[in-house]
Amino acid sequence: MLNIILIAIAVIVVVFIVVVSMRPADFSVTRSGNISGLPAIVFAQVNGLRKWEAWNPWGKIDTAMKSTYEGPPAGIGAINR
């Protein structure tokens, strides 16, 4: 009886190794969403970091979070720490 159990476990391990070895080496996860709004208005919201606090989901979860801004208010060079 013990021999049968050990053989069954060995077969399961071998099948698992074969299945895992046949999987691709790399993978990717992609998420997308649609925003219903004019592109210029949406871009202004995501381009200006100071406007980010109005829709930031993490800011609503962590109310003690502090944001510091550097550089221009929007566009290239704007930094949120």
Backbone as JSON, one array per atom type, in Angstrom:
{
  "sequence": "MLNIILIAIAVIVVVFIVVVSMRPADFSVTRSGNISGLPAIVFAQVNGLRKWEAWNPWGKIDTAMKSTYEGPPAGIGAINR",
  "N": [[0.82, -1.19, 0.0], [1.91, 1.25, 0.8], [3.86, 1.5, -1.15], [2.33, 1.98, -3.44], [1.22, 4.48, -2.88], [3.55, 6.07, -2.76], [4.45, 5.77, -5.4], [2.33, 6.99, -6.74], [2.57, 9.63, -5.8], [5.08, 10.23, -6.88], [4.48, 10.08, -9.62], [2.67, 12.22, -9.84], [4.39, 14.36, -9.21], [6.21, 14.18, -11.35], [4.5, 14.66, -13.54], [3.72, 17.26, -12.9], [6.2, 18.6, -13.13], [6.7, 18.22, -15.86], [4.55, 19.62, -17.02], [5.01, 22.23, -16.07], [7.51, 22.73, -17.22], [6.84, 22.96, -19.87], [5.58, 25.36, -20.14], [5.64, 28.83, -21.21], [8.61, 30.88, -20.8], [8.45, 33.58, -20.08], [6.01, 36.07, -19.19], [3.26, 38.37, -19.39], [1.27, 40.91, -17.87], [-1.54, 42.74, -18.54], [-3.47, 45.64, -18.25], [-6.32, 47.54, -19.05], [-8.42, 50.36, -19.67], [-11.37, 52.28, -20.35], [-11.96, 55.69, -20.7], [-14.52, 57.89, -20.49], [-14.63, 60.81, -21.94], [-13.57, 64.03, -23.1], [-10.52, 64.05, -24.9], [-8.67, 66.18, -24.4], [-9.47, 67.21, -21.92], [-9.22, 65.0, -20.23], [-6.46, 64.51, -20.53], [-5.44, 66.84, -19.35], [-6.08, 66.36, -16.7], [-4.51, 64.1, -15.99], [-1.98, 64.94, -16.67], [-1.32, 67.09, -15.06], [0.13, 66.96, -12.04], [-0.68, 67.97, -9.57], [-3.41, 67.94, -9.71], [-3.94, 65.34, -9.4], [-4.58, 64.41, -6.88], [-7.32, 64.66, -6.61], [-8.47, 62.45, -7.82], [-7.01, 60.25, -7.03], [-6.84, 56.98, -6.04], [-5.33, 55.83, -3.97], [-4.85, 57.86, -2.18], [-7.29, 58.19, -0.98], [-7.49, 55.84, 0.45], [-5.26, 55.84, 2.18], [-5.24, 58.17, 4.36], [-3.33, 59.6, 5.72], [-1.28, 60.05, 4.01], [1.26, 62.01, 2.54], [1.98, 64.38, 0.02], [4.5, 65.77, -1.99], [5.44, 68.32, -4.18], [7.47, 69.14, -6.95], [9.21, 71.21, -9.31], [7.74, 72.17, -12.5], [4.14, 72.83, -12.62], [2.83, 71.02, -14.3], [3.32, 68.57, -16.89], [6.49, 67.82, -18.54], [9.11, 67.28, -16.3], [7.71, 67.74, -13.98], [7.32, 66.7, -10.66], [6.26, 64.38, -8.27], [6.49, 63.5, -5.01]],
  "CA": [[0.0, 0.0, 0.0], [2.81, 2.4, 0.85], [4.51, 1.6, -2.46], [1.37, 2.58, -4.38], [1.13, 5.9, -2.54], [4.8, 6.69, -3.19], [4.45, 5.8, -6.86], [1.35, 8.0, -7.14], [3.18, 10.93, -5.53], [6.15, 10.41, -7.87], [3.84, 10.36, -10.91], [2.14, 13.58, -9.76], [5.53, 15.27, -9.27], [6.74, 14.15, -12.71], [3.52, 15.34, -14.39], [3.84, 18.68, -12.59], [7.46, 19.09, -13.72], [6.54, 18.26, -17.32], [3.62, 20.7, -17.35], [5.68, 23.5, -15.8], [8.6, 22.93, -18.18], [6.28, 23.26, -21.19], [5.04, 26.72, -20.12], [6.6, 29.83, -21.68], [9.5, 31.38, -19.76], [8.05, 34.89, -19.64], [4.6, 36.38, -19.34], [2.96, 39.78, -19.1], [-0.08, 41.22, -17.4], [-1.95, 44.01, -19.12], [-4.78, 46.15, -17.86], [-6.72, 48.71, -19.82], [-9.73, 50.89, -19.32], [-11.87, 53.35, -21.21], [-12.4, 56.88, -19.99], [-15.44, 58.63, -21.35], [-14.4, 62.24, -21.78], [-12.79, 64.63, -24.18], [-9.1, 63.79, -24.67], [-7.97, 67.34, -23.83], [-9.82, 67.32, -20.5], [-8.6, 63.85, -19.55], [-5.02, 64.74, -20.52], [-5.16, 67.89, -18.37], [-6.18, 65.76, -15.37], [-3.4, 63.19, -15.71], [-0.72, 65.64, -16.91], [-1.06, 67.96, -13.91], [0.24, 66.11, -10.85], [-1.41, 68.54, -8.44], [-4.82, 67.55, -9.88], [-4.01, 63.91, -9.18], [-5.17, 64.12, -5.57], [-8.77, 64.61, -6.73], [-8.94, 61.13, -8.27], [-6.05, 59.24, -6.59], [-7.48, 55.99, -5.15], [-4.5, 55.55, -2.79], [-5.02, 58.96, -1.24], [-8.53, 57.95, -0.23], [-7.26, 54.71, 1.35], [-4.29, 56.26, 3.19], [-5.5, 59.59, 4.57], [-2.14, 60.22, 6.3], [-0.28, 60.18, 2.97], [1.67, 63.37, 2.21], [2.55, 64.54, -1.31], [5.36, 66.94, -2.19], [5.56, 68.58, -5.61], [8.63, 69.91, -7.37], [9.24, 71.52, -10.73], [6.55, 72.84, -13.04], [2.9, 72.22, -12.16], [2.36, 69.97, -15.2], [4.2, 68.24, -18.03], [7.84, 67.28, -18.34], [9.84, 67.87, -15.17], [6.88, 67.78, -12.79], [7.69, 65.58, -9.79], [5.43, 64.14, -7.08], [7.19, 62.56, -4.1]],
  "C": [[0.87, 1.26, 0.0], [3.52, 2.6, -0.48], [3.6, 2.28, -3.48], [1.25, 4.08, -4.13], [2.39, 6.64, -2.99], [4.9, 6.79, -4.7], [3.48, 6.88, -7.36], [1.9, 9.41, -6.93], [4.27, 11.22, -6.55], [5.56, 10.75, -9.24], [3.28, 11.79, -10.92], [3.26, 14.61, -9.88], [6.08, 15.32, -10.69], [5.79, 14.87, -13.66], [3.59, 16.85, -14.15], [5.08, 19.28, -13.22], [7.33, 19.2, -15.23], [5.64, 19.42, -17.72], [4.3, 22.06, -17.16], [6.79, 23.76, -16.83], [8.09, 23.27, -19.58], [5.69, 24.67, -21.27], [6.08, 27.7, -20.64], [7.39, 30.43, -20.51], [9.06, 32.76, -19.25], [6.58, 35.12, -19.92], [4.42, 37.87, -19.06], [1.51, 39.89, -18.67], [-0.42, 42.61, -17.91], [-3.33, 44.39, -18.63], [-5.09, 47.36, -18.73], [-8.11, 49.15, -19.36], [-10.11, 52.0, -20.28], [-12.34, 54.49, -20.33], [-13.3, 57.66, -20.94], [-15.27, 60.12, -21.05], [-13.6, 62.74, -22.96], [-11.31, 64.43, -23.89], [-8.36, 64.96, -24.03], [-8.26, 67.48, -22.34], [-9.18, 66.2, -19.7], [-7.09, 64.06, -19.45], [-4.64, 65.8, -19.48], [-5.2, 67.32, -16.95], [-4.98, 64.89, -15.04], [-2.04, 63.86, -15.92], [-0.34, 66.53, -15.73], [-1.04, 67.14, -12.63], [-0.55, 66.65, -9.67], [-2.91, 68.23, -8.53], [-5.03, 66.07, -9.55], [-4.71, 63.57, -7.87], [-6.69, 64.02, -5.64], [-9.28, 63.23, -7.1], [-8.01, 59.99, -7.86], [-6.72, 58.23, -5.65], [-6.66, 55.71, -3.9], [-4.62, 56.64, -1.75], [-6.28, 58.8, -0.4], [-8.36, 56.81, 0.77], [-6.35, 55.13, 2.5], [-4.42, 57.77, 3.39], [-4.3, 60.32, 5.17], [-1.04, 60.44, 5.26], [-0.02, 61.65, 2.66], [2.29, 63.38, 0.82], [3.35, 65.84, -1.36], [5.57, 67.1, -3.68], [6.79, 69.44, -5.86], [8.53, 70.18, -8.86], [7.98, 72.19, -11.2], [5.28, 72.14, -12.59], [2.39, 71.08, -13.04], [3.43, 69.72, -16.27], [5.55, 67.7, -17.62], [8.53, 68.03, -17.21], [9.01, 67.97, -13.91], [7.15, 66.52, -11.97], [6.74, 65.56, -8.59], [6.16, 63.13, -6.23], [6.32, 62.22, -2.94]]
}
